[in-house]
């Protein structure tokens, strides 16, 4: 639900509210790949609000989590995080 709120806030231009919703959602999620998806979304919001160093920090965190993950999901997450850089 919080990730949907983040999407709506992002689309309406409320980037800080969007980031906060994605941040809160990532704290509540147990699934590793879902949390990585939220990191990509947080990085996107940071990039859109011209906070590039924070966007890079978000992607670096995610890339560190999937560095040795050779599963298809890990490869997909790594690709999305790399593309966001």
C-alpha positions as CSV (number, residue, x, y, z in Angstrom):
1,X,0.0,0.0,0.0
2,X,2.8,2.4,0.8
3,X,4.5,1.7,-2.4
4,X,1.3,2.6,-4.3
5,X,1.2,5.8,-2.3
6,X,4.8,6.4,-3.4
7,X,3.9,5.9,-7.0
8,X,1.0,8.3,-6.8
9,X,3.1,11.0,-5.0
10,X,5.8,10.6,-7.6
11,X,3.4,11.0,-10.5
12,X,1.9,14.1,-8.9
13,X,5.3,15.7,-8.4
14,X,5.4,15.3,-4.6
15,X,8.8,13.7,-4.7
16,X,9.7,14.0,-1.0
17,X,6.4,12.4,0.0
18,X,7.1,9.7,-2.6
19,X,10.5,9.0,-1.1
20,X,9.1,8.8,2.4
21,X,6.5,6.3,1.3
22,X,9.0,4.1,-0.4
23,X,11.4,4.4,2.6
24,X,8.6,3.3,5.0
25,X,7.5,0.5,2.7
26,X,11.1,-0.9,2.4
27,X,11.2,-1.1,6.2
28,X,8.0,-3.2,6.3
29,X,8.9,-5.6,3.5
30,X,10.3,-9.0,4.2
31,X,11.1,-10.1,0.6
32,X,14.6,-9.2,-0.4
33,X,13.7,-8.6,-4.1
34,X,10.8,-6.4,-3.2
35,X,13.0,-4.4,-1.0
36,X,15.5,-4.0,-3.9
37,X,12.7,-2.8,-6.1
38,X,11.9,-0.2,-3.6
39,X,15.5,0.9,-3.5
40,X,15.3,1.4,-7.3
41,X,12.2,3.5,-6.8
42,X,13.9,5.5,-4.1
43,X,16.9,6.1,-6.3
44,X,14.6,7.2,-9.1
45,X,12.8,9.7,-6.9
46,X,16.2,11.1,-5.7
47,X,17.4,11.4,-9.2
48,X,14.2,13.2,-10.3
49,X,14.6,15.7,-7.4
50,X,18.3,16.3,-8.5
51,X,19.8,14.7,-5.4
52,X,22.3,12.6,-7.4
53,X,24.6,11.6,-4.5
54,X,21.6,10.2,-2.6
55,X,20.4,8.3,-5.7
56,X,23.9,6.8,-6.1
57,X,23.9,5.8,-2.4
58,X,20.6,4.0,-2.8
59,X,21.8,2.1,-5.9
60,X,25.1,1.2,-4.2
61,X,23.2,-0.2,-1.2
62,X,21.2,-2.4,-3.5
63,X,24.1,-3.5,-5.6
64,X,26.0,-4.5,-2.4
65,X,23.0,-6.7,-1.5
66,X,22.9,-8.6,-4.8
67,X,26.6,-8.6,-5.7
68,X,27.0,-12.4,-5.4
69,X,23.4,-13.3,-6.1
70,X,23.4,-15.3,-9.4
71,X,19.7,-16.1,-9.4
72,X,17.5,-14.7,-12.2
73,X,15.9,-12.4,-9.7
74,X,19.3,-11.2,-8.5
75,X,20.4,-10.6,-12.0
76,X,17.3,-8.6,-12.8
77,X,17.7,-6.5,-9.7
78,X,21.3,-5.9,-10.4
79,X,20.4,-4.8,-14.0
80,X,17.7,-2.4,-12.7
81,X,20.0,-0.9,-10.1
82,X,22.9,-0.5,-12.6
83,X,20.6,1.2,-15.1
84,X,19.4,3.7,-12.5
85,X,23.0,4.8,-11.9
